[in-house]
Amino acid sequence: MLTLAPERAPRPAVVAQPDTIGFAEYLMGAHGRRAVVFLASSDPPRLPPAVAERAIVLRAERFASAAPPEGIDWADAVVVGSLESTSVARVATLVSALSAVAARGALIVLTTPHRIGSDAVFRDSLASVGLRPAFVGRTLADNFLRERSVALAVVDAPLAGLLAEPPAPPARRPLAVIATYNDADVIAQLAREHLASGIDLHFVDNWSVDGTYEILAELACAHGERVALERWPAGGPVEKYLWTELLDRKAEIGSAHPGRWIVHIDSDELWRSPWPELSLAEAFGVAERYGATAVGASMFTFVPTRDGFSAADEPLEFFTHFTYPPHDSYATLLRAWRQPETKIDLSSSGGHEALFAARSVFPYRFPLFHYPFRSEAQARRKLYRDRLPRFVAEECERGWHVHFTELGGDERFVSLPDLLHRYEPATFGSSHLLEIISDAVMRRRGGSLLL
Amino acid sequence: MTEDDRTAAGLLEWAVCEALLRLPPVLPPNGRTAEIPLMQLLVKLVRPRSYVQLGVAEGAAFVAACSAARAYQTETICFGIDDWPAEPDALRALLRECYPPARLLRGGTGEYARWFEDGSVDFVYLAHAAAVEGVGALEPWLPKLSAAAVVAVAGIRGGGGAARIWDELSRRYPTRLEPGVAAGLGVVIAGDEVPPALERVVWACLREPNYLALVGALGDQAAALLPERDRARANENVARILGELRAHADGELARLCERVMRSDYGEALTIRAMFRAFLRREPEAVEAEYWETLVSSGTPLHELVAGFDLLPEFRAVSDLRRLLTFQELHRALDAADRAAGAPAC
């Protein structure tokens, strides 16, 4: 039997707050920052090589007790710290030092392992000493038991400043461009949610045969100029599901609205604001004032745990469990953009990403709820009648529609709740903060829980 | 039984069958496969946050557990511990591709236990009891089990260490399953907070022996199917890899030829330099003779190139060796360049 040589001895398997380092790396990429500063209270953090080569590790106590070290361009840095001390005085000193570097442009990720009653308490505590967070939520305490108990704040001073202003949507209401095909059971409910969030709607119906068009026509009547409706292709129904052409049509619709926020939404999707107190339109207003011209989304796919969903049900109430994106192709969903003067490119990426010159992506993602399969009957119709036989072969060869084509043909679409994540409306935004605003899910899939 | 109960039972049945019938997309060669369906089912139902396998060997069961974690999106971190005589590099490479949140730890299982915190591990699988530390292998791990933990032991019908470990586990944890898989696979529920779906399956198995027989039969099926599938796939892979190598080798050769053609310091000299280097690496005397003759004959370059095709072995298994040789040729050319005062490519 081999004996464990000291140099081969693994580091302890448990990693505290395992998502924090990946989030810092995400922020560096999203903000284009080149350095990451870790404030270590005890042992230096374990860092993956890509982070380690750009990392500066400082002793938290020393950082707190002296003026911020010179030689660090704080406006080019993400600072990661943890309020671990139980001494109020020490915490106050550290927070004060962090305030100083925040004033010099540092972007700060701050956690505390101590039990904090609510996010509001953490937010207010930080704000009272001059650190106003843009986001507050919870992150995993460790990589084994994964209790979502560690409070985490993102201090992005310019963004927090915008959030402190009275909420305001963009000058023109954002416009969602939505392609539909036989979505009669869900389209009205999702449309109402978007309308209530301050989003106008332009539907491109692909000649539905289940009454979707008639539902949309009623919506258009009821909401006047806020809902537009067309049938596409104009020449009449076609045999194939022309996704590339549909995406081009969507981009074309957007091109008629220079300066306006356009959101490419599928008929079974619901975009939401990452800040519960702001509507979706107001959230786009924040992104715009922050200087962004595009917004990405993190997808949460809801799965029925009982059969029988119908047009009389509200998706947000009926569906109580979700999964993370089934496929890595969902790692980037950049589907909202502020329309430039020219038409953007939506079809090259299969609709996953709006491509255009001088794009400036908002560094925090918005949550996107996805309801692809809602009941056994609807799922079978959609999959085996409306999609699989209608996909264009070339698109499948390019790897598109893989979330449909990988299904084996004997699926049950209603699932046991035990096999899914439970959706708690009141706490979801906080408990899944990093899964919403960053690429935490994909990072975990890539091994980030094992540093 | 109410309608809701019937629906729940139907969903559970489907969930169980789906997991038992699923085959992992890739597996390392020569592994034991009979326990794979049950391992997949357990990963699906337990949804372990952490999985520790004691004894990995070739890694079939470990890769299957990782594949199930990926398929069912359980976000499980997987640790495989074994005292391999050499670093399991090939298995590591496979895991990097199919499941990055997995680590292989080489060494004694008992020694690694101290790196895990008490109460933290959801699933321990003692897969090769005889290969690790015998009856004491599990002892250091028992305190590590979480409130939601299950423990599985392979080979419990084979006597020896695994059987003794199973006896001990059975005494400690009365809720257990013993499906008739290969040399016996025992599963105990060690925690009191295991997922309800797992509890329901366990109780169904305890009530209905046919349930357990099904698990055993599907294990046998996997054991029969998977090696066949992997053999067929390996043949396809060999053909594909050789095709890629050949294309690569041809590309390299073309690049070399182009380089020689661009040279302005004497084609013959360069070609001789190339092939001298080539011959030094070529063990087959007949090939050496062939090339020596070819080179010394002053054969034009295009014919030399065509000469590669004359040797059938170059078109098959020696393609890889050719690639290595081409690196040598490039180095020889660099030397020739330097000697001729030309800039190196």
Interface residues (C-beta under 8 A of the other chain):
Chain A: M1 L2 T3 L4 R8 A9 P10 R11 P12 A13 V14 D142 N143 F144 L145 R146 R306 D307 T323 Y324 P326 R412 V414 S415 L416 D418 L419 R444 R445 G446 G447 S448 L449 L450
Chain B: T7 A8 L11 L12 W14 A15 E18 K44 L45 R47 R49 S50 R70 Y72 Q73 E75 I77 F79 D83 P100 P101 A102 R103 L105 R106 G107 G108 E111 Y112 W115 F116 E117 G119 S120 V121 E133 S146 P195 P196 A197
